[in-house]
Amino acid sequence: MAQYSRVSGTVGLITLQNPPVNALCAAVRQGIVEMLKKALSDSKVKSVVICGQNGIFCGGADIKEFGMNMSGPPLVQVIHAIEDANKPMVAAIEGVALGGGLELALGCHYRIAHSKARLGLPEVILGLLPAAGGTQRLPRLIGVPAALDLITTGRHVIAAEALQLGIVDQVTDHKTVDAAVKLAQSVAGKPLDARRISTYPCARPSDLDALFEGEMQKVRQRARGAIAPVACVQAVQAAATLPYTQGIEREKELMVTLFTSGQARALQYLFFSQRAVSKWSTPSGARWDTSKPGPIHKVAVIGLGTMGRGITVALAQTGLSVVAVETQEKQLMGAKKAVSNMLEQGAKRRGVAPTLDKISYSPNIQAIADADLVIEAVFEDMALKKQVFQQLAAVCKPGTFLCTNTSSLDVDQLASQTRSPELVVGMHFFAPAHVMKLLEVVYGPRTSPQAVATAMELGKKMGKVSVAVGNCQGFVGNRMLKLYLEQAFFLLEEGATPELVDRALEEFGFAMGVFRMSDLSGLDVGWKVRKGLMLGETDVSSGQSARIRQGCRYSPLGDLLCEQGRFGQKTGQGWYQYDKPGGRVASSDPWLHSFLESYRAKHGLVARHIDHQEVLERCLYAMINEGFRILEEGIAAGPEDIDVIYVFGYSWPRHRGGPMFYADMVGLAKVLERLEHYQQAHPDVPYLQPCSLLRRLVASGSPPIQRWREVIKKPHSQL
Ligand SMILES: CC/C=C\CC(=O)SCCNC(=O)CCNC(=O)[C@H](O)C(C)(C)COP(=O)(O)OP(=O)(O)OC[C@H]1O[C@@H](n2cnc3c(N)ncnc32)[C@H](O)[C@@H]1OP(=O)(O)O
């Protein structure tokens, strides 16, 4: 797992060998210790280079080992042995040096990186901190503020920035190992005392207390309730205030707390889930590894409203040719300007040239005739979308993949408007489409494996986390969201306020509670959808019957607000009030509270006390229960798919892993018991009836989430 050789006569070369990313598993750590001994005892060797096999230095500790009993030498000791070596040690960084990989490099006396290499300490993203000395060495090397930035965000830097920060000594465009060997030769025999980072004093900015206080506030705001970023700040604070050996003790202490926390488990689950969803499968047996994507050179976008504009930007940023079609001249002009601005801003942020020339605009649908793939993003209206699909079928060349950005409409109905339904697939982007990471790829019963593979591949090119899901009303994300919203409305009817509900959800970790979020996205969006489902018309009568639609309990509260023109932030009033239309700071609205009182009086509802626990259980367990139904029906292939959708598309707090992981953490038996309780209390809400898969899982002894698939006997079902 680590190989030793002697090169150029006097340089020992230790190569990490653990594909695909040379993670520091026990055998690799052991290998380093043994090879180091060899190099140091070889009298011909004057200096040593450490590199990684296959152009990758090291992706860090082996995350798969985290749940297991520790074996092999601890990384912190391996790195101390490297730093203590009496011959110059040089890290040759190619590909990545992340987490423990960068910590290993920081233990070396010199670091040289290839210009394309990426470096970082992303442990915080896994709910941990860089506990192999990273929190103590990095601030000593590059100063407290820069170290805080890298350690608390986990962001990667490319070699040029690493050089500027002082993380590496040299950057090369040539063969990194050769350059490292040259460097090693040039420093052979030189004194090493001034090269051991652990011996450096940590420069202390004069406003140290204020700096840490500010940073603490920042990380708490950024990830509400997440403990790793807080521990990262505390560890760097130890570097700034304590001698190295005490700092290392503090780092270890903080790591132990994080390591045993549910948050680290959740975030590591998410790391593997994010990778697992790319290995998609469908009920018909199509799979990621047997389905070849079609070649895509030119993509067309139809409809340049908010979604179409974002999609166009995201496509152009990948370097693909894009034809953007909007039949309304005024809208087309506005879109051109908006898309160009977004591209220019994005390019400026990323330090690259804007790709404006990749897009051609047209008011004429004929312009898409030679596109390889079309994404329809017109208004969310089935009749209109059907008409567009008929046009696409007539205009496009044979074999063109036809995608719809619908957020809930039946993809199969759209497919039936074409002669080649196998080429039709949903690509459900999330607003703003050039920013949000999630893409739901929706396959219907007739969608071909190649169409799924093509949409998944395009999503990947666009930098999205793509999840393949079956076709049903609302797919995965919006289908579950509907119940979450509905429970929130019911809670208002029963005595809660938007402030109470939002506070409970924000304390749970959501950046915004359900009502603040609805105000931001616009209440009219859901209203239009409900009207389309024949639900959104308000009933003038009072009592319970006025709140029953299609045989189930229904709350018209959102519809009533829309009828008053209260669409949320854009109109300055919604569930909250804002200082002006478009204002962003929500404040409590006395009008809303008296409106709720009269509504309850009209319908004979008596307000009761509702606590945070009930808010969480009602909103989250309703949604989780639907998640189990989605799994049972085979709409999602596994719980990981649902969780990835919720974290990347619906701002579910990452450190809680996703709704299905959360259910596993709470305990399936408890979720079942609470659902039974609420179902008895609300018999007119059929979806609170616990799903049979949940019952089966509990009856099977509540296996851990990784084993749920074994219990989902019938893995998939059709729409
Ligand atoms: C005392 C504690 C000290 C240190 C703590 C740590 O070091 S924690 C680990 C810190 N490192 C990271 O967080 C890096 C995680 N990995 C990545 O960001 C990416 O994988 C990487 C290295 C940038 C490569 O990206 P790429 O897109 O090329 O590949 P992909 O992500 O699909 O990964 C390929 C397969 O490798 C597995 N993998 C990656 N990193 C690790 C790791 N550190 N440990 C174990 N396994 C790792 C990944 O799961 C993929 O596996 P596959 O089975 O093919 O899905």
The ligand as a Gaussian input file, in Angstrom:
#p B3LYP/6-31G(d) Opt

LIG

0 1
 C       -7.561000      11.741000      12.062000
 C       -8.432000      12.149000      10.942000
 C       -7.640000      12.750000       9.856000
 C       -8.126000      13.134000       8.692000
 C       -9.541000      13.130000       8.384000
 C       -9.774000      13.022000       6.891000
 O       -8.886000      13.025000       6.084000
 S      -11.362000      12.904000       6.456000
 C      -11.291000      12.740000       4.695000
 C      -11.014000      14.027000       4.043000
 N      -11.062000      13.881000       2.626000
 C      -12.135000      14.167000       1.932000
 O      -13.126000      14.596000       2.437000
 C      -12.048000      13.900000       0.445000
 C      -13.240000      13.119000       0.014000
 N      -13.176000      12.801000      -1.389000
 C      -13.442000      13.685000      -2.349000
 O      -13.697000      14.842000      -2.140000
 C      -13.452000      13.161000      -3.753000
 O      -13.697000      11.812000      -3.695000
 C      -12.119000      13.413000      -4.497000
 C      -10.933000      12.906000      -3.740000
 C      -11.963000      14.929000      -4.765000
 C      -12.178000      12.682000      -5.856000
 O      -13.339000      13.089000      -6.546000
 P      -13.838000      12.321000      -7.852000
 O      -15.069000      13.028000      -8.327000
 O      -12.722000      12.148000      -8.780000
 O      -14.223000      10.849000      -7.381000
 P      -15.355000      10.376000      -6.363000
 O      -15.699000      11.427000      -5.423000
 O      -16.442000       9.756000      -7.143000
 O      -14.557000       9.259000      -5.562000
 C      -14.107000       8.069000      -6.183000
 C      -14.265000       6.931000      -5.221000
 O      -13.376000       7.123000      -4.131000
 C      -14.074000       7.070000      -2.890000
 N      -13.407000       8.011000      -1.975000
 C      -13.055000       9.262000      -2.205000
 N      -12.434000       9.788000      -1.157000
 C      -12.402000       8.816000      -0.226000
 C      -11.879000       8.748000       1.095000
 N      -11.245000       9.792000       1.658000
 N      -12.037000       7.598000       1.769000
 C      -12.635000       6.535000       1.221000
 N      -13.152000       6.537000      -0.043000
 C      -13.020000       7.672000      -0.742000
 C      -15.482000       7.513000      -3.253000
 O      -16.405000       7.070000      -2.301000
 C      -15.655000       6.861000      -4.605000
 O      -15.949000       5.513000      -4.355000
 P      -16.944000       4.708000      -5.297000
 O      -17.060000       3.378000      -4.646000
 O      -16.309000       4.687000      -6.645000
 O      -18.240000       5.465000      -5.309000

